C-alpha cells in the first residue's frame, strides 16, 4: 500500500507522498466537476450579469479547447477544423429550438452531442489515414467550407444572417433569485463540467494512454496490441463531441448562430489558445479560455479608451494573441500552465 | 523433421518480400517451437529485420504463409498479432518518448485489460480494476528487469542500457507466447551482454524467443536453434554447433573460405 501511495505522486519525489483515496476515475472526476460547479456558482453570486455572460463564454470556450487538447495533445492529431464541429453543434441546437420547441434543454444538448459525434465519426474515419500536415489540411477544408453551407441552404440555415432563437431563462421558481444571465451561466457550466469530467476520465484512463502511445510511436503502439486507426478515430470523435456541445451551449447563451461566428479564424484561435494555455493539461484549457474571452474584452476597452477606431479594435486581439503565442513558445513551450507550474515550484522551494 | 506443424508455435513458409526490384526475402521458412531460443543471424542486409517485420505483421509478404498455433494468424495487422501473444522489441527501441517509463510499460500491457470497448471509453465497469492490475503488472515487470526506480522518468533521460531494459519490460509485461528480440545486445557493454544472456535464458523458460543478433558470442551461448540468412535465403539451420561447422555459413560471413577452396 505504501508503495502504491508513493508512486502515485511522481512529482513530489523527495517530499512526503500525499495519500489519495483510490476512487474510480469517473467518480473522482464527477466529484471534481461538482466542486468546480460550486466554485463557479459562488463566483456568479458575487458578480453581476455582465460577468455571468463572460463566465458562460469562458465555459464553452474551455470545453471546446479541452476537446482539442485531447485530440492534439492526447493523440497528436492537429486539427484546424475544430470550429467546424462547434458550428455543427451550434446549428443543431438552433434548429432543434426552432423546429422542435417542445424538447427540453437537456434533450437538445444530448441531441447536439449525438449529431456532433456522428459528424466526428464521418470525418474521423475519412481522415484516419492522414498524418500531420495532411490531416491539418483536410480539417482546414472543413473549417473553410462548412460556413459556406449556410448560403447554399439558405432557407434552412438562414444564410449569413444565421438563425436566431429564444431560449428560456431561469425556471419560474428561481426567478428573482437568479437573473436570466446567471441561470444561463449555471446551465452552461453544468454541461461544461460534465463534459470536462468525461474528457478527463478518457484522457487519464486506458483510452488516453492508448492515444498517447499512438501519438508517440504508431509502430510501437501497434506492437503493444493497440489498434492505431481506431484509437485515432476515437480521439477525433470525442473531440468533435466536445466541440459540438460547446457550439450548442454558445447558441444557448447568445441566442444566435451565424456563419461569421465559426470562421477559420475561430479554429485557428482555438488551436493557438490551446498552445498558449499549455498543451497536456486540463488547466491549460482554462487559461486558454480565459485568454480568448478576456484578452478580447480588455483590448476592446483599451482601444476605445484611446479612441483608436474600429479597425484597430477588430484586429488588435489577433495580433496580440499571435505575439503572446510566439513569446510563450520561445520562452515556455508548455504555455501559461507551464509558467504557473514553474512559479509554484519556485514558491515551494522558497518556503 | 519428425515434428508436425501443430507442435510449432509459429511457422513461416515460403516467405517472399520484394521491394520493387529487390528481393529482400526469397522463400524463407522458419519454425518456432513453443519453448527455447531461435537465433536469426546473417550478414548485414540478409533480411533478418525484414523477416521480423513479416512475423510481427508490420510488413505484408509478397508471397508465403504464416501459421500461428497450427491455424491461420488471428488477423494481419500488428495489433492483432500482438493481442494474440506476439511481442517484439525494436533495434531503435521505439519507446514512447513523452510517456513515463511506467506508462510505457502499462501501455505494453494493454491487451491484458479485460474490460470491453464500453469500459474503455467510459472508464466505467472493469476499467478501474483493469488499470490497477495493469499498473501492478507493469511495476512487477520493471522490477523484474531491475529498472523499477526509473518508473517516473521519461525514457530519454535514461542511459541507453536502462532504456533497453525498459523496452524489454514493455515487451514482456503481458507474458507473450512469442518474443521477437531485434538486436538486444546492440550497444551494450560486455558485462551487460552477460546479464542479457541470463535474462534471455530465463525468459525462454515461459516463452518462445526469436533473436536477431550480430553478437555471435551471445547467439552461440543462448540459442537452441539457429537459422542463417544470406541475401534473403536460408543458407543453414541447426544447433549452434552444427551452424558453426557449416562451411556455407563461414563463406557467407567471411567470404574467404569459398575462395580458399577454389585455390
Contacts between the chains, C-beta under 8 A, distances in Angstrom:
chain1	res1	chain2	res2	distance
A	3	B	139	7.9
A	7	B	102	7.3
A	7	B	139	7.2
A	7	B	151	6.2
A	7	B	152	7.1
A	10	B	100	6.9
A	10	B	151	7.9
A	10	B	152	3.7
A	13	B	152	7.3
A	22	B	132	7.8
A	24	B	123	7.2
A	24	B	124	7.7
A	24	B	127	7.2
A	24	B	128	4.0
A	25	B	123	4.9
A	25	B	127	7.1
A	25	B	128	6.6
A	25	B	131	7.6
A	26	B	122	6.8
A	26	B	123	4.6
A	26	B	124	5.9
A	201	B	122	7.3
A	201	B	123	4.1
A	202	B	121	7.0
A	202	B	123	7.0
A	205	B	120	7.7
A	205	B	123	4.7
A	205	B	127	6.1
A	205	B	131	6.8
A	206	B	110	6.9
A	206	B	113	6.0
A	206	B	115	7.7
A	206	B	120	5.8
A	206	B	127	6.6
A	206	B	130	6.5
A	206	B	131	6.4
A	206	B	134	7.5
A	207	B	120	5.3
A	207	B	121	6.1
A	207	B	123	8.0
A	209	B	99	7.6
A	209	B	103	6.3
A	209	B	106	6.4
A	209	B	107	5.4
A	209	B	110	7.6
A	210	B	107	7.2
A	210	B	110	6.7
A	212	B	96	6.8
A	212	B	98	6.9
A	212	B	99	5.5
A	212	B	103	7.3
A	212	B	107	7.6
A	213	B	96	5.4
A	213	B	99	6.9
A	213	B	107	4.4
A	213	B	110	8.0
A	215	B	98	7.4
A	216	B	96	3.7
A	216	B	97	5.6
A	216	B	98	5.5
A	216	B	99	6.1
A	217	B	94	5.1
A	217	B	95	7.5
A	217	B	96	5.6
A	217	B	97	7.6
A	219	B	58	6.5
A	219	B	78	7.4
A	219	B	90	7.5
A	219	B	94	6.1
A	220	B	90	6.9
A	220	B	94	3.9
A	220	B	95	7.2
A	220	B	96	6.6
A	221	B	79	8.0
A	221	B	96	7.7
A	221	B	107	7.1
A	222	B	57	7.9
A	222	B	58	7.6
A	222	B	77	7.0
A	222	B	78	3.8
A	222	B	79	4.8
A	222	B	82	6.9
A	223	B	56	6.1
A	223	B	58	7.7
A	223	B	78	5.4
A	223	B	79	7.7
A	223	B	82	5.3
A	223	B	87	7.0
A	223	B	88	5.5
A	223	B	90	8.0
A	223	B	94	7.9
A	224	B	79	7.9
A	224	B	82	6.2
A	224	B	107	5.4
A	224	B	108	4.7
A	224	B	110	5.7
A	224	B	111	7.7
A	224	B	170	7.0
A	225	B	79	5.2
A	225	B	82	3.8
A	225	B	83	4.4
A	225	B	110	5.2
A	225	B	111	3.8
A	225	B	174	7.4
A	226	B	79	5.9
A	226	B	107	7.0
A	226	B	110	5.5
A	227	B	77	7.6
A	227	B	79	4.9
A	228	B	79	6.9
A	234	B	121	7.0
